[in-house]
Amino acid sequence: MPRYEYRCRTCGDTFELSRPMAESSAPADCPAGHDDTVKLLSTVAVGGTANAPAPRSGGGGGGGCCGGGCCS
């Protein structure tokens, strides 16, 4: 279940709620009992390394992230 982050406009507290995506826009009460909250835009940071296959040697000009369509 996705987690959504909210901020209370009354006390300034930031909190998270787990709720179904269908309820992502529903109002959320602050843990302190206030009801004037706003949903925050959260970003996701992904890090680490992947075991990507080594580039092919020889012809066929690749192109990195876009598969050779628009970047060189």
PQR file with spaces between the fields and no chain letter, atoms N, CA, C, O and H, PARSE charges and radii, in Angstrom:
ATOM       1  N    MET     1       0.842   -1.171    0.000 -0.4000 1.5000
ATOM       2  CA   MET     1       0.000    0.000    0.000 -0.0000 2.0000
ATOM       3  C    MET     1       0.894    1.242    0.000  0.5500 1.7000
ATOM       4  O    MET     1       1.845    1.317    0.778 -0.5500 1.4000
ATOM       5  N    PRO     2       0.603    2.202   -0.851 -0.5600 1.5000
ATOM       6  CA   PRO     2       1.433    3.411   -0.931  0.2800 2.0000
ATOM       7  C    PRO     2       1.349    4.260    0.340  0.5500 1.7000
ATOM       8  O    PRO     2       0.346    4.253    1.054 -0.5500 1.4000
ATOM       9  N    ARG     3       2.436    4.989    0.596 -0.4000 1.5000
ATOM      10  CA   ARG     3       2.494    5.914    1.729 -0.0000 2.0000
ATOM      11  C    ARG     3       2.452    7.336    1.168  0.5500 1.7000
ATOM      12  O    ARG     3       3.142    7.655    0.200 -0.5500 1.4000
ATOM      13  H    ARG     3       3.251    4.995    0.017  0.4000 1.0000
ATOM      14  N    TYR     4       1.641    8.172    1.783 -0.4000 1.5000
ATOM      15  CA   TYR     4       1.502    9.558    1.358 -0.0000 2.0000
ATOM      16  C    TYR     4       1.918   10.469    2.499  0.5500 1.7000
ATOM      17  O    TYR     4       1.662   10.173    3.667 -0.5500 1.4000
ATOM      18  H    TYR     4       1.080    7.912    2.569  0.4000 1.0000
ATOM      19  N    GLU     5       2.556   11.570    2.159 -0.4000 1.5000
ATOM      20  CA   GLU     5       3.052   12.511    3.157 -0.0000 2.0000
ATOM      21  C    GLU     5       2.154   13.750    3.178  0.5500 1.7000
ATOM      22  O    GLU     5       1.756   14.269    2.135 -0.5500 1.4000
ATOM      23  H    GLU     5       2.763   11.811    1.210  0.4000 1.0000
ATOM      24  N    TYR     6       1.852   14.202    4.382 -0.4000 1.5000
ATOM      25  CA   TYR     6       0.971   15.354    4.579 -0.0000 2.0000
ATOM      26  C    TYR     6       1.626   16.339    5.542  0.5500 1.7000
ATOM      27  O    TYR     6       2.491   15.960    6.332 -0.5500 1.4000
ATOM      28  H    TYR     6       2.176   13.781    5.229  0.4000 1.0000
ATOM      29  N    ARG     7       1.217   17.585    5.475 -0.4000 1.5000
ATOM      30  CA   ARG     7       1.650   18.609    6.430 -0.0000 2.0000
ATOM      31  C    ARG     7       0.416   19.299    6.995  0.5500 1.7000
ATOM      32  O    ARG     7      -0.515   19.652    6.271 -0.5500 1.4000
ATOM      33  H    ARG     7       0.514   17.892    4.833  0.4000 1.0000
ATOM      34  N    CYS     8       0.441   19.479    8.315 -0.4000 1.5000
ATOM      35  CA   CYS     8      -0.650   20.170    8.996 -0.0000 2.0000
ATOM      36  C    CYS     8      -0.397   21.672    8.908  0.5500 1.7000
ATOM      37  O    CYS     8       0.679   22.147    9.272 -0.5500 1.4000
ATOM      38  H    CYS     8       1.197   19.193    8.903  0.4000 1.0000
ATOM      39  N    ARG     9      -1.367   22.401    8.433 -0.4000 1.5000
ATOM      40  CA   ARG     9      -1.216   23.860    8.324 -0.0000 2.0000
ATOM      41  C    ARG     9      -1.385   24.542    9.682  0.5500 1.7000
ATOM      42  O    ARG     9      -0.936   25.673    9.868 -0.5500 1.4000
ATOM      43  H    ARG     9      -2.240   22.016    8.137  0.4000 1.0000
ATOM      44  N    THR    10      -2.020   23.867   10.616 -0.4000 1.5000
ATOM      45  CA   THR    10      -2.249   24.449   11.936 -0.0000 2.0000
ATOM      46  C    THR    10      -0.995   24.383   12.801  0.5500 1.7000
ATOM      47  O    THR    10      -0.576   25.398   13.358 -0.5500 1.4000
ATOM      48  H    THR    10      -2.384   22.948   10.465  0.4000 1.0000
ATOM      49  N    CYS    11      -0.384   23.186   12.921 -0.4000 1.5000
ATOM      50  CA   CYS    11       0.768   23.031   13.817 -0.0000 2.0000
ATOM      51  C    CYS    11       2.088   22.856   13.071  0.5500 1.7000
ATOM      52  O    CYS    11       3.148   22.888   13.696 -0.5500 1.4000
ATOM      53  H    CYS    11      -0.725   22.362   12.468  0.4000 1.0000
ATOM      54  N    GLY    12       2.049   22.671   11.740 -0.4000 1.5000
ATOM      55  CA   GLY    12       3.267   22.536   10.957 -0.0000 2.0000
ATOM      56  C    GLY    12       3.867   21.140   10.957  0.5500 1.7000
ATOM      57  O    GLY    12       4.920   20.926   10.356 -0.5500 1.4000
ATOM      58  H    GLY    12       1.188   22.645   11.233  0.4000 1.0000
ATOM      59  N    ASP    13       3.221   20.184   11.618 -0.4000 1.5000
ATOM      60  CA   ASP    13       3.720   18.811   11.679 -0.0000 2.0000
ATOM      61  C    ASP    13       3.638   18.145   10.309  0.5500 1.7000
ATOM      62  O    ASP    13       2.705   18.394    9.545 -0.5500 1.4000
ATOM      63  H    ASP    13       2.366   20.358   12.107  0.4000 1.0000
ATOM      64  N    THR    14       4.612   17.305   10.004 -0.4000 1.5000
ATOM      65  CA   THR    14       4.597   16.508    8.783 -0.0000 2.0000
ATOM      66  C    THR    14       4.398   15.058    9.199  0.5500 1.7000
ATOM      67  O    THR    14       5.039   14.589   10.139 -0.5500 1.4000
ATOM      68  H    THR    14       5.370   17.103   10.624  0.4000 1.0000
ATOM      69  N    PHE    15       3.507   14.337    8.499 -0.4000 1.5000
ATOM      70  CA   PHE    15       3.223   12.949    8.853 -0.0000 2.0000
ATOM      71  C    PHE    15       2.913   12.150    7.598  0.5500 1.7000
ATOM      72  O    PHE    15       2.615   12.716    6.546 -0.5500 1.4000
ATOM      73  H    PHE    15       2.986   14.718    7.735  0.4000 1.0000
ATOM      74  N    GLU    16       2.984   10.825    7.717 -0.4000 1.5000
ATOM      75  CA   GLU    16       2.717    9.919    6.598 -0.0000 2.0000
ATOM      76  C    GLU    16       1.534    9.029    6.926  0.5500 1.7000
ATOM      77  O    GLU    16       1.294    8.689    8.084 -0.5500 1.4000
ATOM      78  H    GLU    16       3.226   10.365    8.571  0.4000 1.0000
ATOM      79  N    LEU    17       0.799    8.659    5.890 -0.4000 1.5000
ATOM      80  CA   LEU    17      -0.308    7.715    6.016 -0.0000 2.0000
ATOM      81  C    LEU    17      -0.193    6.669    4.920  0.5500 1.7000
ATOM      82  O    LEU    17       0.141    6.991    3.780 -0.5500 1.4000
ATOM      83  H    LEU    17       0.994    8.935    4.949  0.4000 1.0000
ATOM      84  N    SER    18      -0.470    5.420    5.264 -0.4000 1.5000
ATOM      85  CA   SER    18      -0.591    4.363    4.268 -0.0000 2.0000
ATOM      86  C    SER    18      -2.062    4.251    3.924  0.5500 1.7000
ATOM      87  O    SER    18      -2.904    4.043    4.798 -0.5500 1.4000
ATOM      88  H    SER    18      -0.742    5.158    6.190  0.4000 1.0000
ATOM      89  N    ARG    19      -2.358    4.390    2.657 -0.4000 1.5000
ATOM      90  CA   ARG    19      -3.750    4.289    2.221 -0.0000 2.0000
ATOM      91  C    ARG    19      -3.793    3.863    0.770  0.5500 1.7000
ATOM      92  O    ARG    19      -2.820    4.056    0.041 -0.5500 1.4000
ATOM      93  H    ARG    19      -1.673    4.559    1.947  0.4000 1.0000
ATOM      94  N    PRO    20      -4.917    3.280    0.331 -0.5600 1.5000
ATOM      95  CA   PRO    20      -5.042    2.868   -1.068  0.2800 2.0000
ATOM      96  C    PRO    20      -4.945    4.074   -2.010  0.5500 1.7000
ATOM      97  O    PRO    20      -5.283    5.195   -1.629 -0.5500 1.4000
ATOM      98  N    MET    21      -4.491    3.837   -3.218 -0.4000 1.5000
ATOM      99  CA   MET    21      -4.354    4.922   -4.197 -0.0000 2.0000
ATOM     100  C    MET    21      -5.693    5.610   -4.444  0.5500 1.7000
ATOM     101  O    MET    21      -5.725    6.812   -4.708 -0.5500 1.4000
ATOM     102  H    MET    21      -4.217    2.926   -3.527  0.4000 1.0000
ATOM     103  N    ALA    22      -6.780    4.881   -4.363 -0.4000 1.5000
ATOM     104  CA   ALA    22      -8.099    5.464   -4.584 -0.0000 2.0000
ATOM     105  C    ALA    22      -8.440    6.514   -3.527  0.5500 1.7000
ATOM     106  O    ALA    22      -9.299    7.366   -3.753 -0.5500 1.4000
ATOM     107  H    ALA    22      -6.753    3.905   -4.148  0.4000 1.0000
ATOM     108  N    GLU    23      -7.770    6.456   -2.376 -0.4000 1.5000
ATOM     109  CA   GLU    23      -8.025    7.408   -1.295 -0.0000 2.0000
ATOM     110  C    GLU    23      -6.922    8.453   -1.161  0.5500 1.7000
ATOM     111  O    GLU    23      -6.875    9.170   -0.161 -0.5500 1.4000
ATOM     112  H    GLU    23      -7.072    5.764   -2.192  0.4000 1.0000
ATOM     113  N    SER    24      -6.041    8.551   -2.142 -0.4000 1.5000
ATOM     114  CA   SER    24      -4.888    9.452   -2.034 -0.0000 2.0000
ATOM     115  C    SER    24      -5.286   10.920   -1.918  0.5500 1.7000
ATOM     116  O    SER    24      -4.553   11.709   -1.322 -0.5500 1.4000
ATOM     117  H    SER    24      -6.079    7.969   -2.954  0.4000 1.0000
ATOM     118  N    SER    25      -6.424   11.296   -2.472 -0.4000 1.5000
ATOM     119  CA   SER    25      -6.863   12.695   -2.419 -0.0000 2.0000
ATOM     120  C    SER    25      -7.834   12.976   -1.279  0.5500 1.7000
ATOM     121  O    SER    25      -8.255   14.117   -1.086 -0.5500 1.4000
ATOM     122  H    SER    25      -7.019   10.656   -2.956  0.4000 1.0000
ATOM     123  N    ALA    26      -8.190   11.940   -0.522 -0.4000 1.5000
ATOM     124  CA   ALA    26      -9.132   12.124    0.589 -0.0000 2.0000
ATOM     125  C    ALA    26      -8.478   12.964    1.685  0.5500 1.7000
ATOM     126  O    ALA    26      -7.263   12.893    1.871 -0.5500 1.4000
ATOM     127  H    ALA    26      -7.848   11.014   -0.679  0.4000 1.0000
ATOM     128  N    PRO    27      -9.257   13.748    2.406 -0.5600 1.5000
ATOM     129  CA   PRO    27      -8.704   14.556    3.499  0.2800 2.0000
ATOM     130  C    PRO    27      -8.043   13.670    4.552  0.5500 1.7000
ATOM     131  O    PRO    27      -8.466   12.536    4.777 -0.5500 1.4000
ATOM     132  N    ALA    28      -7.007   14.196    5.191 -0.4000 1.5000
ATOM     133  CA   ALA    28      -6.292   13.460    6.229 -0.0000 2.0000
ATOM     134  C    ALA    28      -6.200   14.331    7.475  0.5500 1.7000
ATOM     135  O    ALA    28      -5.860   15.511    7.393 -0.5500 1.4000
ATOM     136  H    ALA    28      -6.663   15.117    5.009  0.4000 1.0000
ATOM     137  N    ASP    29      -6.502   13.746    8.619 -0.4000 1.5000
ATOM     138  CA   ASP    29      -6.395   14.480    9.880 -0.0000 2.0000
ATOM     139  C    ASP    29      -4.983   14.358   10.437  0.5500 1.7000
ATOM     140  O    ASP    29      -4.373   13.291   10.376 -0.5500 1.4000
ATOM     141  H    ASP    29      -6.778   12.787    8.685  0.4000 1.0000
ATOM     142  N    CYS    30      -4.479   15.436   10.971 -0.4000 1.5000
ATOM     143  CA   CYS    30      -3.186   15.482   11.655 -0.0000 2.0000
ATOM     144  C    CYS    30      -3.250   14.576   12.890  0.5500 1.7000
ATOM     145  O    CYS    30      -4.307   14.467   13.511 -0.5500 1.4000
ATOM     146  H    CYS    30      -4.975   16.303   11.021  0.4000 1.0000
ATOM     147  N    PRO    31      -2.140   13.924   13.256 -0.5600 1.5000
ATOM     148  CA   PRO    31      -2.133   13.105   14.469  0.2800 2.0000
ATOM     149  C    PRO    31      -2.516   13.902   15.728  0.5500 1.7000
ATOM     150  O    PRO    31      -2.976   13.318   16.709 -0.5500 1.4000
ATOM     151  N    ALA    32      -2.332   15.223   15.705 -0.4000 1.5000
ATOM     152  CA   ALA    32      -2.700   16.063   16.843 -0.0000 2.0000
ATOM     153  C    ALA    32      -4.187   16.441   16.809  0.5500 1.7000
ATOM     154  O    ALA    32      -4.664   17.140   17.703 -0.5500 1.4000
ATOM     155  H    ALA    32      -1.959   15.698   14.908  0.4000 1.0000
ATOM     156  N    GLY    33      -4.923   15.984   15.784 -0.4000 1.5000
ATOM     157  CA   GLY    33      -6.357   16.217   15.715 -0.0000 2.0000
ATOM     158  C    GLY    33      -6.796   17.358   14.821  0.5500 1.7000
ATOM     159  O    GLY    33      -7.996   17.605   14.694 -0.5500 1.4000
ATOM     160  H    GLY    33      -4.535   15.416   15.058  0.4000 1.0000
ATOM     161  N    HIS    34      -5.873   18.055   14.201 -0.4000 1.5000
ATOM     162  CA   HIS    34      -6.243   19.154   13.309 -0.0000 2.0000
ATOM     163  C    HIS    34      -6.690   18.598   11.956  0.5500 1.7000
ATOM     164  O    HIS    34      -6.238   17.534   11.534 -0.5500 1.4000
ATOM     165  H    HIS    34      -4.898   17.855   14.304  0.4000 1.0000
ATOM     166  N    ASP    35      -7.574   19.323   11.285 -0.4000 1.5000
ATOM     167  CA   ASP    35      -8.053   18.828    9.989 -0.0000 2.0000
ATOM     168  C    ASP    35      -7.626   19.694    8.809  0.5500 1.7000
ATOM     169  O    ASP    35      -8.031   19.423    7.678 -0.5500 1.4000
ATOM     170  H    ASP    35      -7.941   20.187   11.628  0.4000 1.0000
ATOM     171  N    ASP    36      -6.824   20.719    9.040 -0.4000 1.5000
ATOM     172  CA   ASP    36      -6.352   21.583    7.957 -0.0000 2.0000
ATOM     173  C    ASP    36      -4.987   21.076    7.482  0.5500 1.7000
ATOM     174  O    ASP    36      -3.945   21.590    7.887 -0.5500 1.4000
ATOM     175  H    ASP    36      -6.495   20.939    9.958  0.4000 1.0000
ATOM     176  N    THR    37      -5.015   20.059    6.615 -0.4000 1.5000
ATOM     177  CA   THR    37      -3.772   19.448    6.141 -0.0000 2.0000
ATOM     178  C    THR    37      -3.681   19.541    4.629  0.5500 1.7000
ATOM     179  O    THR    37      -4.682   19.746    3.942 -0.5500 1.4000
ATOM     180  H    THR    37      -5.862   19.642    6.286  0.4000 1.0000
ATOM     181  N    VAL    38      -2.482   19.389    4.130 -0.4000 1.5000
ATOM     182  CA   VAL    38      -2.236   19.409    2.693 -0.0000 2.0000
ATOM     183  C    VAL    38      -1.330   18.231    2.349  0.5500 1.7000
ATOM     184  O    VAL    38      -0.379   17.932    3.072 -0.5500 1.4000
ATOM     185  H    VAL    38      -1.669   19.222    4.688  0.4000 1.0000
ATOM     186  N    LYS    39      -1.635   17.571    1.241 -0.4000 1.5000
ATOM     187  CA   LYS    39      -0.815   16.451    0.774 -0.0000 2.0000
ATOM     188  C    LYS    39       0.431   17.013    0.112  0.5500 1.7000
ATOM     189  O    LYS    39       0.346   17.927   -0.708 -0.5500 1.4000
ATOM     190  H    LYS    39      -2.407   17.814    0.654  0.4000 1.0000
ATOM     191  N    LEU    40       1.594   16.465    0.468 -0.4000 1.5000
ATOM     192  CA   LEU    40       2.863   16.926   -0.091 -0.0000 2.0000
ATOM     193  C    LEU    40       3.248   16.093   -1.300  0.5500 1.7000
ATOM     194  O    LEU    40       2.863   14.929   -1.415 -0.5500 1.4000
ATOM     195  H    LEU    40       1.663   15.722    1.134  0.4000 1.0000
ATOM     196  N    LEU    41       3.995   16.688   -2.181 -0.4000 1.5000
ATOM     197  CA   LEU    41       4.535   15.975   -3.325 -0.0000 2.0000
ATOM     198  C    LEU    41       5.826   15.315   -2.881  0.5500 1.7000
ATOM     199  O    LEU    41       6.792   15.999   -2.544 -0.5500 1.4000
ATOM     200  H    LEU    41       4.307   17.633   -2.087  0.4000 1.0000
ATOM     201  N    SER    42       5.849   14.007   -2.878 -0.4000 1.5000
ATOM     202  CA   SER    42       7.029   13.276   -2.452 -0.0000 2.0000
ATOM     203  C    SER    42       7.802   12.789   -3.658  0.5500 1.7000
ATOM     204  O    SER    42       7.220   12.434   -4.683 -0.5500 1.4000
ATOM     205  H    SER    42       5.064   13.451   -3.152  0.4000 1.0000
ATOM     206  N    THR    43       9.101   12.773   -3.529 -0.4000 1.5000
ATOM     207  CA   THR    43       9.944   12.252   -4.599 -0.0000 2.0000
ATOM     208  C    THR    43      10.566   10.944   -4.140  0.5500 1.7000
ATOM     209  O    THR    43      10.704   10.689   -2.943 -0.5500 1.4000
ATOM     210  H    THR    43       9.574   13.061   -2.697  0.4000 1.0000
ATOM     211  N    VAL    44      10.931   10.139   -5.088 -0.4000 1.5000
ATOM     212  CA   VAL    44      11.529    8.850   -4.794 -0.0000 2.0000
ATOM     213  C    VAL    44      12.976    8.881   -5.258  0.5500 1.7000
ATOM     214  O    VAL    44      13.262    9.251   -6.397 -0.5500 1.4000
ATOM     215  H    VAL    44      10.820   10.347   -6.060  0.4000 1.0000
ATOM     216  N    ALA    45      13.875    8.497   -4.384 -0.4000 1.5000
ATOM     217  CA   ALA    45      15.286    8.415   -4.750 -0.0000 2.0000
ATOM     218  C    ALA    45      15.659    6.945   -4.875  0.5500 1.7000
ATOM     219  O    ALA    45      15.426    6.154   -3.962 -0.5500 1.4000
ATOM     220  H    ALA    45      13.643    8.197   -3.459  0.4000 1.0000
ATOM     221  N    VAL    46      16.233    6.595   -6.000 -0.4000 1.5000
ATOM     222  CA   VAL    46      16.645    5.223   -6.227 -0.0000 2.0000
ATOM     223  C    VAL    46      18.150    5.225   -6.429  0.5500 1.7000
ATOM     224  O    VAL    46      18.670    6.005   -7.227 -0.5500 1.4000
ATOM     225  H    VAL    46      16.423    7.238   -6.742  0.4000 1.0000
ATOM     226  N    GLY    47      18.829    4.386   -5.735 -0.4000 1.5000
ATOM     227  CA   GLY    47      20.284    4.331   -5.866 -0.0000 2.0000
ATOM     228  C    GLY    47      20.749    2.900   -5.971  0.5500 1.7000
ATOM     229  O    GLY    47      19.949    1.965   -5.932 -0.5500 1.4000
ATOM     230  H    GLY    47      18.406    3.752   -5.087  0.4000 1.0000
ATOM     231  N    GLY    48      22.031    2.741   -6.103 -0.4000 1.5000
ATOM     232  CA   GLY    48      22.599    1.408   -6.187 -0.0000 2.0000
ATOM     233  C    GLY    48      23.142    1.131   -7.572  0.5500 1.7000
ATOM     234  O    GLY    48      23.243    2.018   -8.419 -0.5500 1.4000
ATOM     235  H    GLY    48      22.681    3.501   -6.135  0.4000 1.0000
ATOM     236  N    THR    49      23.482   -0.102   -7.771 -0.4000 1.5000
ATOM     237  CA   THR    49      24.002   -0.511   -9.073 -0.0000 2.0000
ATOM     238  C    THR    49      23.191   -1.686   -9.582  0.5500 1.7000
ATOM     239  O    THR    49      22.598   -2.439   -8.809 -0.5500 1.4000
ATOM     240  H    THR    49      23.400   -0.823   -7.083  0.4000 1.0000
ATOM     241  N    ALA    50      23.178   -1.821  -10.854 -0.4000 1.5000
ATOM     242  CA   ALA    50      22.472   -2.933  -11.485 -0.0000 2.0000
ATOM     243  C    ALA    50      23.477   -3.790  -12.225  0.5500 1.7000
ATOM     244  O    ALA    50      24.537   -3.316  -12.635 -0.5500 1.4000
ATOM     245  H    ALA    50      23.659   -1.210  -11.481  0.4000 1.0000
ATOM     246  N    ASN    51      23.144   -5.015  -12.386 -0.4000 1.5000
ATOM     247  CA   ASN    51      23.992   -5.915  -13.153 -0.0000 2.0000
ATOM     248  C    ASN    51      23.561   -5.863  -14.612  0.5500 1.7000
ATOM     249  O    ASN    51      22.970   -6.808  -15.134 -0.5500 1.4000
ATOM     250  H    ASN    51      22.283   -5.399  -12.053  0.4000 1.0000
ATOM     251  N    ALA    52      23.865   -4.756  -15.252 -0.4000 1.5000
ATOM     252  CA   ALA    52      23.497   -4.563  -16.647 -0.0000 2.0000
ATOM     253  C    ALA    52      24.476   -5.326  -17.540  0.5500 1.7000
ATOM     254  O    ALA    52      25.654   -5.454  -17.209 -0.5500 1.4000
ATOM     255  H    ALA    52      24.346   -3.989  -14.828  0.4000 1.0000
ATOM     256  N    PRO    53      23.986   -5.826  -18.663 -0.5600 1.5000
ATOM     257  CA   PRO    53      24.886   -6.526  -19.582  0.2800 2.0000
ATOM     258  C    PRO    53      25.927   -5.558  -20.155  0.5500 1.7000
ATOM     259  O    PRO    53      25.652   -4.376  -20.358 -0.5500 1.4000
ATOM     260  N    ALA    54      27.098   -6.077  -20.404 -0.4000 1.5000
ATOM     261  CA   ALA    54      28.175   -5.271  -20.983 -0.0000 2.0000
ATOM     262  C    ALA    54      27.799   -4.864  -22.404  0.5500 1.7000
ATOM     263  O    ALA    54      27.124   -5.618  -23.104 -0.5500 1.4000
ATOM     264  H    ALA    54      27.321   -7.038  -20.239  0.4000 1.0000
ATOM     265  N    PRO    55      28.231   -3.677  -22.835 -0.5600 1.5000
ATOM     266  CA   PRO    55      27.925   -3.243  -24.200  0.2800 2.0000
ATOM     267  C    PRO    55      28.541   -4.189  -25.227  0.5500 1.7000
ATOM     268  O    PRO    55      29.614   -4.758  -25.020 -0.5500 1.4000
ATOM     269  N    ARG    56      27.827   -4.335  -26.333 -0.4000 1.5000
ATOM     270  CA   ARG    56      28.350   -5.175  -27.416 -0.0000 2.0000
ATOM     271  C    ARG    56      29.480   -4.459  -28.119  0.5500 1.7000
ATOM     272  O    ARG    56      29.427   -3.248  -28.332 -0.5500 1.4000
ATOM     273  H    ARG    56      26.956   -3.873  -26.501  0.4000 1.0000
ATOM     274  N    SER    57      30.486   -5.200  -28.471 -0.4000 1.5000
ATOM     275  CA   SER    57      31.570   -4.590  -29.235 -0.0000 2.0000
ATOM     276  C    SER    57      31.238   -4.711  -30.719  0.5500 1.7000
ATOM     277  O    SER    57      30.528   -5.621  -31.148 -0.5500 1.4000
ATOM     278  H    SER    57      30.529   -6.184  -28.297  0.4000 1.0000
ATOM     279  N    GLY    58      31.762   -3.784  -31.469 -0.4000 1.5000
ATOM     280  CA   GLY    58      31.521   -3.831  -32.905 -0.0000 2.0000
ATOM     281  C    GLY    58      30.355   -2.916  -33.284  0.5500 1.7000
ATOM     282  O    GLY    58      29.947   -2.059  -32.501 -0.5500 1.4000
ATOM     283  H    GLY    58      32.339   -3.046  -31.121  0.4000 1.0000
ATOM     284  N    GLY    59      29.840   -3.105  -34.466 -0.4000 1.5000
ATOM     285  CA   GLY    59      28.839   -2.237  -35.095 -0.0000 2.0000
ATOM     286  C    GLY    59      27.635   -1.887  -34.263  0.5500 1.7000
ATOM     287  O    GLY    59      27.616   -2.130  -33.056 -0.5500 1.4000
ATOM     288  H    GLY    59      30.172   -3.801  -35.102  0.4000 1.0000
ATOM     289  N    GLY    60      26.671   -1.343  -34.869 -0.4000 1.5000
ATOM     290  CA   GLY    60      25.398   -1.005  -34.292 -0.0000 2.0000
ATOM     291  C    GLY    60      25.443    0.062  -33.237  0.5500 1.7000
ATOM     292  O    GLY    60      25.509   -0.322  -32.069 -0.5500 1.4000
ATOM     293  H    GLY    60      26.686   -1.145  -35.849  0.4000 1.0000
ATOM     294  N    GLY    61      25.419    1.253  -33.471 -0.4000 1.5000
ATOM     295  CA   GLY    61      25.706    2.340  -32.570 -0.0000 2.0000
ATOM     296  C    GLY    61      24.856    2.500  -31.346  0.5500 1.7000
ATOM     297  O    GLY    61      24.492    3.664  -31.178 -0.5500 1.4000
ATOM     298  H    GLY    61      25.366    1.565  -34.420  0.4000 1.0000
ATOM     299  N    GLY    62      24.480    1.723  -30.530 -0.4000 1.5000
ATOM     300  CA   GLY    62      23.882    1.940  -29.210 -0.0000 2.0000
ATOM     301  C    GLY    62      23.301    3.313  -29.008  0.5500 1.7000
ATOM     302  O    GLY    62      22.556    3.789  -29.864 -0.5500 1.4000
ATOM     303  H    GLY    62      24.776    0.777  -30.666  0.4000 1.0000
ATOM     304  N    GLY    63      23.598    3.943  -27.956 -0.4000 1.5000
ATOM     305  CA   GLY    63      23.068    5.261  -27.698 -0.0000 2.0000
ATOM     306  C    GLY    63      22.683    5.442  -26.255  0.5500 1.7000
ATOM     307  O    GLY    63      21.987    6.397  -25.911 -0.5500 1.4000
ATOM     308  H    GLY    63      24.203    3.556  -27.260  0.4000 1.0000
ATOM     309  N    GLY    64      23.119    4.550  -25.414 -0.4000 1.5000
ATOM     310  CA   GLY    64      22.895    4.726  -23.991 -0.0000 2.0000
ATOM     311  C    GLY    64      21.441    4.580  -23.583  0.5500 1.7000
ATOM     312  O    GLY    64      20.772    3.611  -23.942 -0.5500 1.4000
ATOM     313  H    GLY    64      23.685    3.774  -25.693  0.4000 1.0000
ATOM     314  N    CYS    65      20.971    5.546  -22.837 -0.4000 1.5000
ATOM     315  CA   CYS    65      19.674    5.440  -22.181 -0.0000 2.0000
ATOM     316  C    CYS    65      18.498    5.388  -23.125  0.5500 1.7000
ATOM     317  O    CYS    65      17.461    4.821  -22.779 -0.5500 1.4000
ATOM     318  H    CYS    65      21.514    6.333  -22.545  0.4000 1.0000
ATOM     319  N    CYS    66      18.624    5.955  -24.296 -0.4000 1.5000
ATOM     320  CA   CYS    66      17.444    6.004  -25.175 -0.0000 2.0000
ATOM     321  C    CYS    66      17.526    5.009  -26.319  0.5500 1.7000
ATOM     322  O    CYS    66      16.733    5.096  -27.255 -0.5500 1.4000
ATOM     323  H    CYS    66      19.466    6.415  -24.577  0.4000 1.0000
ATOM     324  N    GLY    67      18.445    4.080  -26.276 -0.4000 1.5000
ATOM     325  CA   GLY    67      18.489    3.035  -27.286 -0.0000 2.0000
ATOM     326  C    GLY    67      18.953    3.504  -28.651  0.5500 1.7000
ATOM     327  O    GLY    67      18.744    2.797  -29.637 -0.5500 1.4000
ATOM     328  H    GLY    67      19.090    4.009  -25.514  0.4000 1.0000
ATOM     329  N    GLY    68      19.568    4.653  -28.743 -0.4000 1.5000
ATOM     330  CA   GLY    68      20.121    5.118  -30.011 -0.0000 2.0000
ATOM     331  C    GLY    68      19.175    5.967  -30.831  0.5500 1.7000
ATOM     332  O    GLY    68      19.520    6.378  -31.938 -0.5500 1.4000
ATOM     333  H    GLY    68      19.738    5.227  -27.942  0.4000 1.0000
ATOM     334  N    GLY    69      17.982    6.242  -30.309 -0.4000 1.5000
ATOM     335  CA   GLY    69      17.016    7.008  -31.097 -0.0000 2.0000
ATOM     336  C    GLY    69      17.359    8.479  -31.222  0.5500 1.7000
ATOM     337  O    GLY    69      17.264    9.043  -32.312 -0.5500 1.4000
ATOM     338  H    GLY    69      17.702    5.908  -29.409  0.4000 1.0000
ATOM     339  N    CYS    70      17.755    9.113  -30.126 -0.4000 1.5000
ATOM     340  CA   CYS    70      17.916   10.563  -30.188 -0.0000 2.0000
ATOM     341  C    CYS    70      19.212   11.059  -29.566  0.5500 1.7000
ATOM     342  O    CYS    70      19.539   12.235  -29.730 -0.5500 1.4000
ATOM     343  H    CYS    70      17.832    8.655  -29.241  0.4000 1.0000
ATOM     344  N    CYS    71      19.942   10.250  -28.882 -0.4000 1.5000
ATOM     345  CA   CYS    71      21.175   10.730  -28.266 -0.0000 2.0000
ATOM     346  C    CYS    71      22.371    9.981  -28.830  0.5500 1.7000
ATOM     347  O    CYS    71      22.219    8.900  -29.398 -0.5500 1.4000
ATOM     348  H    CYS    71      19.676    9.295  -28.749  0.4000 1.0000
ATOM     349  N    SER    72      23.522   10.533  -28.681 -0.4000 1.5000
ATOM     350  CA   SER    72      24.696    9.873  -29.243 -0.0000 2.0000
ATOM     351  C    SER    72      25.784    9.720  -28.220  0.5500 1.7000
ATOM     352  O    SER    72      26.848    9.182  -28.526 -0.5500 1.4000
ATOM     353  H    SER    72      23.646   11.412  -28.219  0.4000 1.0000
